[in-house]
Amino acid sequence: MRRTIVLMAVVVALALAAVGCGPPAEQVGYHEWSSGPAFRSGTAEGADVVGDGIRIGNPVGTVQHPSPEGGSRDYDYARWTSPPHRTGFAATQLVTSWNASTPPGTWVQVEMRGRTAGGADTGWYVMGRWASGDADIHRTSVGGQSDAHGTVNVDTFTANPGETLAGYQLRVTLHRAVGTSASPSVSMVGAMTSAVPDRFEVPASEPGARGVELAVPRYSQNIHKGHFPEYGGGGEAWCSPAATEMVVEYWGEHPSEQDLAWIGPDHPDPAVDHAARQTFDHAYEGTGNWSFNVAYAATYGLKAHVTRLRSLTEAEDYIRRGIPLITSQSFRADELDGAGYDTEGHLLVVVGFTADGDVVVNDPASADDPAVRNVYPRRQFENVWLRTKRHDANGEVASGSGGIAYVITP
């Protein structure tokens, strides 16, 4: 079932609404460039705006990049740089998203440059080197990016204490193998900025959407235990690609038989194996890179981005409109009744709410596919999802996601 006509307006409205509601101490903004006029507002160096995307026109240079097989390969490149975007508040974190098509022999690099509240420009931080396949480059985040203004940790820029972002620019570099004519095409690039206070507890929201449940396919990560350990340690670690694949297939999309041909016939739910391979981050050595997961979803013609929400009330707005959400949370088993496991970071799919307002989820950390549907107490779920600090099993202070969500729509 494809709910294409009205959903994009809904998602934009919800993203804009997130900037202006909630307590002043907790602020979230999301902005993207995803149309011809939006891309023409930026600066193109050898890149052309074609329809509602950007492609390589006349390359402006050549660069060498390591090949997965060893050695290196020469690539022509073009660039597009966004105009400066003001956050409207003093942001402490930023996560980028992009939607792109990368035919064989092509790839993209996405960077961010911040403008601090004090008026200084940061350097350019690489937020990801990405291709939908893995034959041309190692899809990867970039470690070691830390300076006086902040640090990039996998998919997230975090400002140093005392520093905040008042604005930012994004830059996309499009690459193609020298001597070829193919081009990557970028249809969206955007960023979520936020300022969420450190907290162990969050305010409770009152139930709104009751008795609503979306028919999202169910995939267990645990039935893939030991599968393809080269992709993040095996299937037991594949919560993010399993959750992403559930939502991709909810919208009627699926890997082709050709996509799945590399997987043996004895593997159950091979689409999950495929999603794990296509989201694997070589530097992070895992499949949980938030930006890479939404980029994977977008390869099916969907639109996808990473944002933060501030309550289950906001999540209910999406569910009412038929949009499941993938959420990131960490907790001890005694903090979420019915989960039965501890996790330092876990992705699952919010698919609805019971008549009492509790949260219906597809939790990939389940014994098998039928067991994926779970109901978690509303108050407990909201707290472990939205908080930024928690105590681990040893009593040490650990981090929470602060309400991270993947939004994937037609």
C-alpha positions, -999 to +999 in steps of 0.1 A: +000+000+000+015+033-011+004+065+008+023+088-015+002+119-021-001+136+013+027+122+034+055+145+023+036+176+033+028+160+067+065+151+073+076+186+064+050+201+087+060+179+116+097+187+111+089+224+111+066+221+141+095+205+160+114+238+160+087+258+177+072+236+204+083+222+237+103+239+265+130+264+255+157+242+270+150+214+246+152+224+209+153+205+177+154+216+141+156+198+108+164+214+075+170+199+040+177+208+004+156+186-018+143+205-048+156+222-079+151+257-065+167+246-032+198+232-049+201+262-072+204+283-040+237+267-033+271+269-050+279+243-077+314+235-088+311+212-118+277+200-105+244+205-124+210+207-110+189+182-130+152+180-121+151+179-083+187+166-078+223+173-084+246+154-107+282+157-121+283+181-150+318+191-159+342+177-132+365+202-115+392+178-105+405+143-100+413+125-067+427+091-059+407+069-035+416+034-020+399+005-037+383-023-016+405-048-034+437-029-026+455-001-044+436+029-055+415+043-083+412+077-099+379+096-097+366+128-113+346+149-089+322+178-087+309+197-056+278+213-044+278+236-013+246+247+005+240+283+015+245+290+052+215+278+073+208+294+107+197+270+134+176+296+152+190+283+186+223+274+202+227+238+189+250+213+205+246+184+181+241+178+144+234+146+124+233+147+086+211+128+062+212+123+025+193+104-002+213+095-033+217+070-061+252+057-068+256+036-100+287+014-102+318+034-103+304+063-083+301+075-047+295+106-026+311+124+004+290+145+027+306+172+049+295+198+074+309+232+084+295+249+114+292+286+123+296+289+161+275+313+183+307+334+186+308+339+148+337+315+140+336+290+111+347+255+120+366+234+095+348+209+072+340+177+089+334+145+069+300+131+079+303+101+056+318+085+025+290+065+009+279+043-019+249+020-021+271-009-031+305-020-018+325-027-050+340+007-054+348+021-020+346+011+016+314+028+029+327+046+060+325+073+086+358+091+094+374+089+128+398+113+144+378+145+136+382+166+167+392+202+171+386+233+193+349+234+182+338+198+185+341+162+176+325+138+151+316+104+165+305+081+137+273+100+125+271+128+151+289+161+155+289+172+191+301+207+201+327+210+228+317+224+262+311+261+259+307+259+221+274+259+202+263+261+166+243+291+153+244+278+118+260+254+093+266+245+057+266+211+040+288+201+011+284+171-012+313+159-034+301+136-062+327+111-076+328+089-107+356+067-120+378+085-145+369+076-181+333+068-173+301+089-178+280+076-149+271+100-121+258+098-086+226+117-082+217+134-048+180+141-043+183+153-007+208+165+018+199+178+052+207+180+089+191+177+123+204+201+149+195+199+185+201+212+220+188+186+245+197+190+282+215+162+300+188+143+319+181+109+334+143+115+335+120+131+310+084+145+315+057+120+308+032+127+280-005+119+280-017+092+256-033+106+225-034+080+197-050+049+212-058+016+195-038+023+164-014-003+149+003-003+115+008-035+096+046-034+095+065-066+085+083-084+113+120-093+112+140-108+140+177-101+141+184-130+164+175-157+138+206-143+119+230-150+148+264-159+134+255-149+098+281-129+079+302-118+109+322-095+086+292-071+088+294-059+123+298-092+142+269-111+128+231-110+128+227-106+165+240-071+161+218-061+132+190-042+150+193-011+128+192-028+094+165-052+105+143-023+117+151-003+085+142-033+063+109-037+081+099-001+072+112-003+036+090-033+031+060-016+048+061+009+020+060-020-006+097-020-015+121-049-014+156-060-026+154-078-060+163-114-065+195-102-081+203-081-050+199-113-028+218-137-051+249-135-029+231-150+000+228-188+004+193-204+001+195-216+037+194-181+052+160-170+065+148-135+056+177-127+033+166-091+029+179-085+064+213-099+055+213-076+024+204-045+045+232-053+069+257-055+041+244-022+025+245-003+058+279-016+071+303+012+082+339+001+078+354+025+103+327+020+129+327-017+121+290-020+125+256-015+108+242+011+132+253+043+115+221+063+116+229+083+084+238+052+065+205+034+074+183+062+061+205+065+029+199+027+024+162+032+027+163+060+001+179+037-025+144+022-030+129+056-041+118+064-006+126+096+013+144+092+046+161+113+073+173+112+109+158+136+134+149+139+171+115+139+186+106+152+221+077+131+232+055+102+224+029+128+215+050+137+185+055+101+176+017+096+178+013+123+150+033+101+127+015+069+136-019+085+130-008+093+095+004+058+088+041+065+092+060+040+114+091+053+132+125+037+140+137+048+174+170+045+192+172+037+229+195+022+256+184+006+288+188-021+314+164-050+314+148-038+346+140-004+330+117-017+303+093-044+313+090-072+288+122-065+270+143-091+289+177-078+278+202-050+285+214-028+256+239+001+252+220+011+220+192-006+202+169+003+172+133-009+169+101+001+151+072+020+168+042+007+150+013+018+172-003+023+205-027+002+226-061+013+239-043+023+271-016+043+253+012+018+257+037+015+228+034-013+203+068-020+187+084-044+163+115-053+183+141-071+162+158-084+194+133-112+196+136-150+193+119-152+159+097-132+135+064-140+152+078-128+185+089-094+171+057-077+181+059-064+217+041-040+239+061-018+262+048+004+290+044+039+278+061+057+306+091+034+306+095+035+269+093+072+266+119+077+293+145+052+279+141+067+244+142+104+252+168+106+280+204+115+273+219+099+305+214+066+322+231+043+347+244+010+332+245-024+350+276-013+369+261+019+381+283+040+357+268+069+338+262+061+302+245+079+273+211+078+258+199+088+223+179+118+233+149+109+211+166+098+178+143+086+151+145+076+115+116+089+094+110+070+062+082+077+038+074+075+001 
